[in-house]
Amino acid sequence: QCDWSSDVCSSDLIKCRFEPHAAAVTVGTTLVATNSDRVLHTTHGYGANTFNFALPTQGASGELPLDAPGLVMVRCDKHGWMNAFIRIDRHPFHAVTDEQGYYRIAAVPAGQYQFEVWHEYFGVQRIRVTIEADQTTRQDFTCTNDSPPEPVQQGVSP
């Protein structure tokens, strides 16, 4: 899991899945991927940060800094169903919803902001939000398929 209070995001490749499936981190966070399975996996990132490293054995791990803002789709080249998504922001004001769809973004300074929600199937939604000092702001949203998902560039690794 990604510990929001640290500069490390851990991705476990377990039971032929990436855990967590989605993460939101700040530029400069180190991604640490570990293979918990007894089969070869790769951690291949496409998008804002491009990387590809093999994790050939159980317990193998690799790490790299996520140094560019944007969206990264992570795939395993050996198992096409394995994927995950990492959103990298220049600021610490982000969250991933829990199993019930709830989220919390703490310590946002008072002001007006463009709030962006991204979903792998429903795309991006943006709304204006006003945050008032010393108050909790509740912002609900509903994902619909009115907006196509933003494409993640699948380029060739350098």
C-alpha positions in Angstrom: 0.0 0.0 0.0 1.0 3.6 -0.3 1.7 5.3 3.0 0.6 8.9 2.4 2.9 10.1 5.2 6.1 8.7 3.5 7.9 9.1 0.3 7.4 5.5 -0.7 4.6 3.7 -2.6 4.8 -0.1 -2.3 3.3 -2.2 -5.0 2.9 -5.9 -4.3 2.6 -8.3 -7.3 0.5 -11.0 -5.6 -1.8 -13.6 -6.9 -1.1 -12.2 -10.4 -2.5 -8.8 -9.4 -0.9 -5.4 -8.6 -1.8 -4.3 -5.0 -2.9 -1.6 -4.7 -4.7 -1.3 -8.1 -4.7 2.5 -7.9 -2.5 5.0 -6.1 -2.1 8.8 -5.9 1.3 10.1 -4.9 3.5 13.3 -5.0 6.3 13.9 -7.4 9.5 12.4 -6.0 7.8 9.4 -4.4 9.8 6.2 -4.8 7.8 3.2 -6.2 8.9 -0.1 -4.7 7.5 -3.2 -6.5 7.9 -6.6 -5.0 7.0 -10.0 -6.5 5.2 -12.1 -4.0 4.4 -14.9 -6.5 6.5 -17.8 -7.6 6.3 -16.7 -11.3 8.1 -14.1 -13.4 6.4 -10.7 -13.4 7.4 -7.4 -14.9 6.5 -3.9 -13.7 6.1 -1.9 -16.9 5.0 1.7 -16.6 3.5 3.7 -19.5 2.7 7.4 -19.4 4.2 10.3 -17.4 6.9 8.0 -16.1 8.2 5.2 -18.3 10.0 2.2 -16.8 10.2 -1.6 -17.2 11.9 -4.0 -14.8 11.7 -7.7 -14.4 10.9 -9.4 -11.1 11.9 -13.0 -12.0 11.6 -14.7 -8.6 9.5 -14.6 -5.5 10.9 -11.9 -3.2 12.5 -9.9 -6.1 12.0 -6.2 -5.9 12.8 -3.1 -7.8 12.5 0.6 -7.1 12.5 3.9 -8.9 11.6 7.5 -8.3 8.3 8.8 -9.9 9.7 12.2 -11.0 7.2 13.4 -13.6 3.6 14.5 -12.8 0.7 12.7 -14.6 -0.9 9.3 -15.0 1.0 6.1 -15.3 -0.5 2.8 -16.3 1.5 -0.2 -14.9 1.3 -3.6 -16.6 2.9 -7.0 -16.4 4.2 -8.0 -19.8 3.8 -11.7 -19.0 0.2 -11.5 -17.7 -2.0 -9.2 -19.8 -4.7 -8.9 -17.2 -2.4 -7.4 -14.6 -2.6 -3.6 -14.5 -2.6 -0.8 -12.0 -2.7 3.0 -12.2 -0.6 5.6 -10.4 -1.5 9.3 -10.4 1.5 11.6 -9.7 0.8 15.2 -8.6 3.0 18.1 -7.8 1.0 18.6 -4.6 -0.1 16.4 -1.7 -3.8 17.0 -2.1 -5.0 13.7 -3.5 -6.8 10.5 -2.4 -7.9 7.1 -3.7 -11.4 6.1 -2.7 -12.0 3.1 -0.3 -14.1 0.1 -1.1 -17.3 2.0 -0.4 -16.3 5.0 -2.6 -15.3 7.4 0.3 -12.3 9.6 0.3 -10.7 12.3 2.5 -8.2 14.9 1.5 -6.9 16.6 4.7 -5.3 20.1 5.3 -6.4 21.7 2.0 -5.8 25.5 2.3 -8.9 27.7 2.0 -9.6 28.8 -1.6 -11.2 27.8 -4.8 -9.9 24.8 -6.6 -10.6 22.7 -9.7 -11.4 19.2 -8.3 -10.5 16.4 -10.7 -11.8 12.8 -10.4 -10.3 10.1 -12.6 -11.7 6.6 -13.1 -10.1 4.0 -15.4 -13.5 3.3 -17.2 -15.4 6.5 -16.7 -12.7 9.0 -17.5 -12.2 12.5 -16.0 -14.7 14.8 -14.3 -13.7 18.3 -13.2 -15.7 20.6 -10.9 -15.0 23.8 -9.0 -14.8 23.5 -5.2 -14.6 26.2 -2.6 -12.8 25.3 0.6 -13.4 27.5 3.6 -11.0 27.9 6.5 -11.5 25.6 9.5 -14.5 23.8 8.0 -15.0 20.4 6.5 -16.2 20.5 2.9 -18.1 17.6 1.5 -18.0 17.0 -2.3 -19.9 14.1 -3.7 -19.7 13.0 -7.4 -21.1 10.3 -9.6 -19.0 8.6 -12.2 -20.7 8.3 -15.6 -19.5 7.3 -19.0 -20.2 10.8 -20.5 -16.4 11.4 -20.8 -14.1 8.9 -22.5 -11.1 8.0 -20.4 -8.0 10.0 -21.1 -5.5 7.8 -23.0 -2.3 6.7 -21.3 0.5 6.8 -23.8 1.9 3.4 -24.4 5.3 4.2 -25.8 8.5 2.3 -26.1 10.7 2.2 -23.0 14.0 4.1 -23.4 
